[in-house]
Amino acid sequence: MSRFSARSVVKEIATGFEDLDVPRSEEPDDGPIGWPGYRSAREAAEERSGEDESVLCGTAKIGNVEAVVIAFEFGFLGGSIGQRTGDRVEAAFARAVESRLPVVSLIATGGSRMQHGMRALTQLQRIARAAAGARSVPQISVLRDPTTGGGWATLGASADVVLALPGAQVGFAGSRVRPADASPEAYTAEAKLAWGQVDQIVAPSHLPAALERWLRLLTSPTPEAAEPPGALGATDLPGSGWDAVQAARSAERPRAAEYLDAYFDWREEVSGDRCGGVDSGVLCGFGWRSGRAIAYAAQCGTPTLPAGFRTAARLVRLASRLGIPVLTLVDTPGAANDEAAERAGAGAAIAELFEAVASAAVPITTLVIGEGGSGGALAFAAPGSTWVTPGAYFSVTSPEAAAAILKLPADEIPALADRLRLRPQDLVDLGIARSVVGQSAISPLNAGRPTDRD
């Protein structure tokens, strides 16, 4: 599929494709900068590809969702971006905004068209402006082979969800202009996934279904808050603060993945902070539950890295923009605080998530399922809309850290856990949590107000 013709790729993933009627801008025979032989090269490209430009733009149905589709034809001058490419892409985004349709970009391009000089390069500004002006609708990119230069730096990397085909060449630098000693592996979809710049790698045979699922999720806004999940573990409340800490630290208790699998009918994950980092201890994505979409950001019990906070912030901002409620699961001993975390901007990353939660235009529901360690946990929590399981705790910091701060001996740590009032029932008494959830999920009717579960 990566090097197939644009129309054949569209046919694989969609039905009823109709080209947009975009007027052809005037262009001299040898292009805007008078490139010798450009006319003959263009005519040869048209004959070879059957297309009159490097991109197709139109509307089609992907599953049951109508979308605007932008598909690059690599057989036309390497899918290069020229004046008329910009014309079509700009018209495609305008149509998406006008009709409230999501945009799916199927990218295969070597970058800007050399024969158009700076006129080609400035098309990237047009494309970026058009995409930015269409943030009211979901945008998904599919990285085919190759996705390099301006195609990657605009349509590809800027999309809300970035999917890639296995082995696709992806990078700002094309193969002919990289440093001689550059590793080819650095310019692959797999590397971009590892570095937090791609959400998923999808096999060609799975792409139609993946796009259908993603479009269902991203085009299903609902105003109602997500109901908190029911507890999966023990339902007995801890007798002491130290009991609560020990229960939350138990290796046997359920973790985030188990909660998400029990809560959703199915789900799709996003990955990475888009600036080089991935935290495997934070799961983010969108799930389908009882006929509606809910976004989620869940800690998995490990110290949260700066990349985890940034990925969660990206998820919350996207959900907020699209009108999709958010569920967060709190479970961390605290934010990672080693040298690497400080170098990666731990404080700024936590601040980014605090801001995303504080400014969200959609309801956020939080369930504390394990350890709630200090600000690294609180950044994931929704003020006034937090629930807690019986086997969890939430504390200003861990009892051990509190003892160190207060210069208390280690044998006072269990008693200090009591004084911190970190048990689930303490959190309800303090007004931090609305209720302790039981084993059955709270019904949607009760999700918006406190319950009598304790």
Buried (B, 14 or more C-beta within 10 A) or exposed (E): BBEBBBBEBBEBBBEEBEEBEBEEEEBEEBBBBEBEEBBEBBEEBBEEBEBEBBBBBBBBBBBEBBBBBBBBBBBBBBBBBBBBBBBBBBBBBBBBBEEEBBBBBBBBBBBBBBBBBEBBBBBBEBBBEBBEEBBEBBBBBBBBBBBBBBBBBBBBBBBBBBBBBEEBBBBBBBEEEBEEEEEEEEBBBBBBBBBBBBBBBBEBEEBBEBBBBBBBBBBBBBEEBBBBBBBBBBBEBBEEBBBBBBBBBEEEBBBBEBBBEEBBEEBBBBBBBBBEBBBEBBBBBBBBBEEBBBBBBBBBBBBBBBBBBBBBBBBBBBBBBBBBBBBBBBBBBBBBEEEEBEEBBBEEBBBBBBBBBEEBEBBBBBBBBBBBBBBBBBBBBBEEBBBBBBBBBBBBBBBBBBBEEEEBEEEBBBBBBBEBBBBBBBBBEEEBBBBBBBEEBBEEEBBBEEBEBB
